Amino acid sequence: MARKYSKGAGTDVKREMKKFKKGTLKSGKGGKGGTVTSRKQAIAIGLSEARKKGKKVPKKRAT
């Protein structure tokens, strides 16, 4: 079975989770949205960063 996410994408999420746990992860454009308070939001930011860099990440789910 193929990997859904690249190893590089996992690294990006890991980096954002460290920032989240440290309490320094900010949301919004330029970090003006305030401090991130949920794990899901931190993961979403990490995946978004990976997408911007062109790493292998599945498309966003339509809700």
C-alpha angles and dihedrals in degrees: 000000000000124000114259093204127037120239088246091057089052089053091052091052091047091053092051091047090055090052090047093051090047089052096238100105112115129190133215133040109328091357093286095129095079135249119327112244105180133067091222091056091050091052091048090053091050092050091046090054090050091051091051090053090051097247123153106276126145117249119270115275115251109235 
